[in-house]
Amino acid sequence: MTSPLLAFALKLPLALLVFLVIAYAGTTDRRIAGVLFTFPILNGVAIIASPQPIVVADAIYPLVIFNCVLFALVISFPHALPPVGRLARGAKLFARVAVWSLAWLAGAYLITDFRAAIPGALILFVTAAIVAILFMRLFWTVARVSEATPGVTAPHIAALMRATHWSRFTSFWANSTGLARIAFFIIAYACLFFAARVALDEKWVGMASALPLPGFFALAALMDDAERSADPAARTKLLPIRDTLFLGPLLVIPFNWAYAHALVAMPPAWSVARYLVLLALWAVAALAVLLLVPRIEKYLDRRSP
């Protein structure tokens, strides 16, 4: 089993990367950002660090669906969950992340405690697929994601590290507001990570690894920027993030199932191979997002009235 300090050293940079990329992606392609809220980068580290990878993976399946429901609610009702209209900017970020995290902890505790009564991976995957199809057909927004940044379309997110995107990425974060958000995230993540290590049951470790803290921070940052924008329609432009949220479980469930069972089949001594498989699955998951989401987006945008 990975030591707490080593696990933290592995997870913090990845969690921070997820936070930075999701928030930036939300300014370029909101629908890809919606899928990234549940990208399994932290789940994979939790699974590889556990002596019972299948137990951890099994605990995560229903939680990732709950994550999507929670994100959909807070995006749909940004001022009601929680009501922060009169708070200062810094206080809004803190209040939103704190309230969302408490709501998540309450729901996740109940789900994890009654996990034995919830169906397994296959039924949850089929259910998630039905929900994703219905949700996108019923609630797909008419607004085009390219309105967020003129000239930027879905495939451009794959070029994040190119010069043009890199300059936008650094300008988005290399300022006092961006650095304050990063510092707050690191402190909050460290506190929650070490608090989760006192869990005596691996299912609770799985639950903690599914906490979408990077997504909470990214969404709170996007809401803050939308509220500061002079464009009166800026707030409604966050709605396309909601469109693709429920595609997340269709990515996470097979990813976690495949990786957990691969670890069980591999000898413990194959430590390097275990990480190579994790990297390969991450690459496949990222490629699936970058290739499939723009196609889904193009098809549904064309069908929208």
GIQUI-V147984 format. One line per field, one symbol per residue. ss: DSSP state (H for helix, E for strand, - for the rest). Layout:
BEGIN
ss->???
END
This chain:
BEGIN
ss->---HHHHHHHHHHHHHHHHHHHHHHHHH-HHHHHHH----HHHHHHHHH---HHHHHHHHHHHHHHHHHHHHHHHH------------HHHHHHHHHHHHHHHHHHHHHHHHH-HHH---HHHHHHHHHHHHHHHHHHH-----HHH------HHHHHH---HHHHHHHHHHH--HHHHHHHHHHHHHHHHHHHHH-----HHHHHHHH---HHHHHHHHHHHHHHHH-------HHHHHHHH-HHHHHHHHHHHHHHHHHHHHH-----HHHHHHHHHHHHHHHHHHHHHHHHHHHHHHHHH--
END
